[in-house]
Amino acid sequence: MTARIQVGDEEVRPLAGFPKNMRAAAGISPVVAADLDGDGISELLISTSGKNSSADTGYLPSGDILAWRQNGNSFLPRTDSLGTFVSYPGWFYSPPIVYDFAKNGTVQIATFRYYRRSSLYGQPIIFNTVDIDGDGSADSARSPITSLYAQDVPYYQIAGGKTWVIWAGHGLVTQDSPDMIRLLAGNGKYSGAATFGNENHFILITNDSSVSSVNGAAAPQWEVLLANPLSGSPAVAKLIGGESLEIVVLGKNGQVFVLDSAGNVLRPFPVNVQESISTSPAIADVDGDGKKDIVFTAGERIYALNSAGFPLDYFPIKVPTKNPLVASPVIGDIDGDGVLDILVGTEEGLIFAYNAHGKLLAGFPLQTGGRLVASPTLFKTQSGRAGVAIASDDHFLYAWEMNSPYDSSKTPWPMYLHDAQHTGYEGSAPVPRPLTSEFFPASRAYNWPNPVDRAHGYKTHIRYYVKNPANVHIRIFDLAGDQVTEFDGPGAGGLDNEVDWNVANIQSGIYFARIEAAGSGEGGSAVIKIAVVK
């Protein structure tokens, strides 16, 4: 008699050698997937907070940067599989970034630590990926950076450009050459950052309510006060079309802003999803129309908005959790069906993965042993399949392997802030692909919710698609054929559009909305039925 034991299922299984004990909390630090030794296979890295309750010497307890190969072995040559890359006095809350700062063909690892108890000194540090002196820990890349400090840093983030390291606090660190690093005086406190398409240009969240552009100097090119508390870091992408770059910023009170390269807020933004936001946005063409969409979490939902600010079909997606989603989503096709999937973690310790049609993927949710407060990470496994990794507050790093190949062209936002440098930048050019050849397809006209009642605030969203820019007019009739109201709607070409109808002063009954669109010598119309319940 023989028996076969299978861990996982046909769609997803634990990666051999994982989970790994981090021996400390990773806090908000997500897993970073990056090739540290040039063999074409990504290692999995993470930074942790202090793991020892040492005597109060004025310094915080030691934290670690951990790095494992995908077979479960430590990255550095060791006799154990503890994964220790470097152990250093202070707390590592910032995820490490991986980049060739020295311009010598090998990557280095940068991060940021809290150092002293009394004043919370912050310090950026950079390490090589080798242990030449054989002490079991990675060697420091250079000494000048150890003399740079930022005092009283309430929040910080490391972001790497081609020649810069930046941290949120009171300053920027710029690398003028492979051997020269200096501190630039900052303007306020930076709570988030993204690169803006070249090696010296950053978009910063300043003092939690302003967006500024810094290009090669500490003084900003422009600064825009949005008069809203802002969440996380910006995202930069070619969102509208052409070669222009746009900036996406989220407000903690539910606002979504899109700014142009001069800092102007583009219409119809800001839009408000009426739920609190505590995460950063991700950018990807979720619905396959060739245009970039804005993906984020708010409350217990995953939102996806098109570049005109309207929700995609099947969104928002309600995640079955009792707590707000506090980590940013990641995006990639992990089941091999050619449709992008969105992954989020919950405080119940579960990873959910939904496709662009709002359906939960087979094999999900994935279970961990603790709360998930950091983003998942997507990576290519040694066998060429899609991998998923995440750190839990049970002090373990988990990793799984899907039964589908990893396709980098179908993984537009694989990790927190897009990449191992945390740039928040997705620079690919959109290639618009109209969802239909019809100018105004009647089949894409509908309203939601339907029926509309008190539970929905007596507000319904009338939705329709126009292939090209159009003038849209809507007339509402009752069952007797009498016109109740009329109004114009937006007509962004190549996108789904929406306009709200408030029925608070409308009697219960069945109504008909006639939607008419005209533009570019073409026209079309559709009639939809709307039920109002009082």
N, C-alpha and C positions, 0 to 999 in steps of 0.2 A: 504494500500500500504506500502511495506517495501523497504528499500534501504540498500545496503551493500557497505561499503567504504573499500577499500583495499589500503594500502600504500606499495609500492614496487611491486614485481611480484611473480610468482610462484617459482622462483629460489632463489631470495634474497630479503630481506626486512630490513629496519632499526631495530636495536636492541631497544627494548622498553626502554624508558628513555634517549635515545641518539638522537642527539648529545648533548655534554656538553660544556658549555662556560668556557674556561680556563682563560679568562680575561687578557691574555697576550700571547705573541708569544712563541711558543715552539722551534723556531729556527730549528736546525738540529736534535733535540731530537725526536726519534720515541717513539711510545707507547710501554710499557713493560707489558706483560701479565704474572702474577705470583700469586700463592696462598699465601696470606699474613697471613691467620689465620688458615690454616690447615683443612679447610672444604671441600677440593677437588675442589673448584671452583675458577678460576683465577679472580683476580681483575685487573683493567686496571690503569696503572700509567703513569705519564709523568712529566717532569720537565720543568719549564718555566723561561724565562728571566725576568728582572725587570719590574713590571707593573706600577710603580709610577714614575712620574717625580719630585723627591724630590729635595730640595735645594742641592747645591753642598757642601756637608760636607766632601768630600774626599772619601766617600763610595758610592758604586753603589746601586741603589734602590733595594727593596726587590723582591726576586723571590720565587716561590712556587714549592713544589712537591705536585702533585694532585693525589688522588687515589679514584676510584669509584668502588663500587660493580656493578655486571652486571645488577642489577635491577635499576640502576641509582642513588642509594643512595650513600652518602659519606661513605668511608670505616670507618673512625673514627666516633664514636657516636657524631652526631651534629644535630642541629635543622634545618639545611638547606642541600641542595644537591650541595653545591659549590665544594665539593671534596677536600678541603684543608687538606693535610696531614701534611705539615710543611711549614711555611713562614719564610724566613731567609734572612738577609741582603746579597745582592750579586746576581749575575746572575747565574742561573742554565742552562748551555747549554749542559752539559753531561747528557745522559739518565741515570736514576737510575739503579743500579744493586741490585738484591735481592739474599741474601745468608745467611746461618746461620754462621756468622762470630764468634759469641760468643760460638758456639758449645754447645748450651743449648736446642736444639730441636725446637727453634723458629727462624724465619728469621729476618734479619735486612736489612735496605736499605742504600746503600752508593751512594754518588754522589760527584760532584766537583763543586766548585763555583769560579767565579771571585769576588774579594772582594773589593779592593781599586781602585779608579779611576787613581791615579797618576802612579802607577807602576804595575797595574794589578796583584796583588797578587792572587795566586790560592791556594785553600784549600780543601783537601778531608774531608768529614764529613760522619758520620754514625749515623743512627737513628733506634730506636726500633719501633715496629709497634703498640705501645700502647700509651695512653695519661693518665698516672697515676696521674699527678698533675692537670688534668682537665682544662688545659688552652686552649683547642681546637687545640693543635698542638702536633705532635709526640714528644716523649722524646728523647734527645740525648743519644746515646748508651754508650759513654764513653768520658772522657775529654782529654786523651793524644793526640788524633788525631787533636784536635782543635789547637794544638801548632805547627802543621806542615804546612809549607808554601812552595810554589814554585813561584819564582818571574819571571815576564815577560814570561808567558806561551802563545805562539801564538796559540796553538791548543792543545786540550786535549781529552782524552778518558778514561773512567773508565772501567777496565776489572777485573773480579774477578775469581780467582782460588779457590782451596779448602782452602788455608790458606793465600792467598795474595790479596791485592788490589794494582792495578797499575794504574798510570795515566801518560798520555803523557805530558811531560814537562821536568824538569831537574832531576827527581828522581823517585824512586819506594818506595811505602809504603809496608812493609812486616809485617805480623802479626806472631810474634814468638810464641805467646800463646794467649788464649782468652783475656788476660788482658794486653798484651804488643804489642804495635805498634811502629815501628821505621822507620825513613827515611833513605834510602840508597842513597848515592851519585850516580848520573847518569852519563852516558857517552854521552853527546850530548842532543838533543831534540827528544823525542819520539813522533811520529805522528800516531802510530798505534800499536796494540798489539793483540796477540792471545796466548792461552795456548797450551802447547805441551804435552798433555797426562798425566801429573802428576801434583801434587799440587804445585811444586816449579819451574816449567819450563815454560818460556815464550819466544815467538818469537816476536821481536820488529822491527818496522820500525824506523831507527835512522837517524836524519838529512835529512829526506825526500828522501834519495837515497841509504841507506844501510839497510841490514837485519842482525840482530844479534840474538844470542841464549843466554839467561840468565837462569841459572839453580842454584837457591839457593844462589846467590851472585850477587853483583852489576857488577863485572867484567864479560864480555861476554865470553862464551866458544869459540865462533867464530863470526866474523863479515865479511860480504861480501858486497863490494861496487858494485852495479849494474850499476852505471854510468847513471842512468835514474831517473828523478823525479818520485817518487812512489805515488800511490793513496791509500787512506784509510788504512784499516788494513789487515793483512794476513788472510788466512784461512788454517787450518791444518786438514788433513784427510788421510785415507788410500786410496790413489788415484790410485796407480799403482797395488796394490794387495798384499796379504800376510799380515804380521803384521807391515810392515814399515809404518812410517808416512811421508807424503810429505807436503811441504809448498807452497801455492799458493800466489803469489804477483802480483799485477797489476801495470803497468807503466802508467803515465799520458799521454804519447805519443802513447798509443795503445798497449804496450807490455804486454804479459802474461808470467810470469816466474813460473817454478815449480822447487823447490829445494829439495834435500834429507836432511836427518837429520844432515849431516855434512856441509850443506851449499853449496853443489855443484849444479849447474844448470843442470838439466837433459835434455838430448836431446829428441825431436827436439826443445825444448824450448830454448830461447824465441821465441814465434810467435807474429806477429804483425797484428792487425785487421785494421790498418790504420785509426783509429778514436780516438779522445781524450777520456780518461777515468777519471772519478772523483769519482768513487765508490769503494766499497769493493766486493770481490767475495763471492758467495754462492756455496755450494757443494751438489750435489744430483745425484742419478741415474735417469736422466730425461728420457732416451729412453728405460729403462727397461731391459738392457742387463746385469745387475748385477754389473756393474762397475760405479764408481763415475765420474761425469761430472762437469765441471767448468762453472758456470753461472754468467754473469755480464752484465752490461749495458755500452754502448759506443756510444756517439753521440745520435741518436734517435732510437737505435736498442738494442734488447736483444740478446746476444750471448750465445751459449752453445757449449763448446768444449769438446771432449772426452779426455782421459788421454794421447793420442798421439798428442794432439794439433789440431785436425781437427774438423771442425764444425759438429754438429749433423744434420741429415736430418731435413729439414724445418727451419733451422736457418741460418743466423740471422733473427729475426722477426722485421720488421719495425713498430714502434709504431706511430700512427697518432698524432704527436705533432710537434709544430714549434720550440721547444726548446730542448736542450740536456737533457737527463735523468740524474739527479743529485743524485738520491737515489738508494741504493742497492736493488736488487730483493729479494723476499721471495718465498718459494717453498712448496707446499703441494697440496694434492688432495682435492679440496674444493667442487667439484660437484659429488663426489661419484662414478665416473666411473672407478676408479682404475688406472687412468693415472695422473701423476703429473702435476700440474698447476703452472705457474710462474706469480707473481703479481708485478706490478710496478705502481708508481704514476707519474703524470706529472705536469708541472708548470701551465697547464690549469685547474688544480683541479680535474683531472679524475684518477680513478684507473682502469687499464686494467688488465685482467687475460687471459692468453693464455695457452692452453694445449700443450703437447709435440709434437703435430702435427701442431703447429702454428695457431690453430683456436681460435678465441675469444670466451670466454665462454658466454652462455646465461645469460642475466641479466646485462652484463657489456658493457660499462664502468660504474662505480659508480661515482656519481657527488658529489663534495664538493663545498664549497663557496669560496675557495681561492687556492693559490699555494700550491703544495705538494713538499716539499724538503726533507722529511724524509721517511723512508721505511714504508710500511704497516706492520701490525702484525696479525698473524693467531693465533686463540685460540679456545678452546672448550667452547661453551656456556652452560648455566645452563641446557638446554634441550638436551645437548649432540650433538648439531650440530656444524658445522664449522662456526667460526666467523671471521670477518675482521675488524680491527680498524686502524685508521690513524689520525694524527693531521694535520690541515691545518693552513695556515698563516692568516685565518680569525678569529683565536683565538678559534676555536671549535675543539673538539675531536669527531670524527664520529665513529660509530660502526654499523655493519650489521650482520645479521644472514642468513646463507645459508639454503637451504632446504635439505641438505645432512648431514649425520653423520660425526663427526670429528673422524679421525683415526690417532692416533699419529704415527703409523708405516708407514703411508703414508704422514707424514708431516716432512720431513727431515730438513728443514731450515725455521722455522716458523716466525722468527723475525730477526731484525738487529743483525748481528754477531752471529746468531744461537740461542741464548738463553737469559734468564733473567740475566745471569752473563756476557754476551757479550764475551764469550770465543773464538768465531771464530773456535771452535773445533767440528768436527763431527767424532766420533771415531768408528762407526760401521764398521765391516769387510765386504768388498765386496764379493758377492757370484756370480761369473760369470755365466751368462746364455746365451749361444750362440744364436744369433738371428735366426740362421738357422743351420740345420745339414749338409748342403753342405759346402765343403771346399772353393769353389769360386763360389758363386751364380751369374750367369750372369745377373739375374734380378736386382741386386743391383749395377751394373756398369753403370755409366752415366757421363755426364759432365755438368757443369753449369758455367756461363750462356751459353745458346745455342739457337740462334746463338750468336757468340762472335763478338763484334764490337768496335768501338772507345769509345763508352760510357762506356764500361767495361775495358778500358785500354788495349784492345787487349790481354786479358789474360783470359783463361778458366781453370777450375779446373776439372781434371779427377778423378772421385771418384769410389771406389770399396771396397768390403769387403772380408777379408780372415778369416777363422775360426781359423787357427793356424798361427804362424809366418811363413812368406814365403818370397822368393825372387820374386820380381815383375819386369817385363820388359815390356815396352810399345813401339810399333812401329806405326808410322803414315804413311798412304798411301793416295795418291790422287785418283781421279776417274779412272785414267788410270792404276792404280795398282803399280805406282812407289812409292818407299819409300821416304818420305820427311825428316823424322828424327826418332831417337829412343833415349830412355833414360830409366833409372831405376826409380822405384817408391818405396815408403816405404811399408813395409809389416808387420805392427803390428797385431798380432793375436787377434781375437775376437773383432775387431774394424773396423769401416769405416776408410779408408785411402784416402788421396788426394795428388795429385801432379799437379803442374801448368804447362800449356803449353802456352808459349808466342808466339802469332801469328803476332807480329808487322811486321815481314819480310816475312809473308806468304800471297800469293795472295788470293783474294776472291774465294770461291768455297766450295765444299763438300769434306770432308776428313773422313777417317776411322781410328779409333784407335784400334789396337789389343792389348789387355791387357792379359798377360800371367803370371800366378802365379804357383810356385812350392815350396813344403816344406813338411816335415814329410811324405815323400813317396806318397804324393798326388799332384795333379795338376789340373789346370783348365784355361779356357780362355774365353774371351768375346770380341765382336767387337761392337763398338759404332760409331755413325755417328756424326760428328762435322761440323757445318756450320760456315764459316768465311765470314764476310761482311766488305768490305773496302769502 
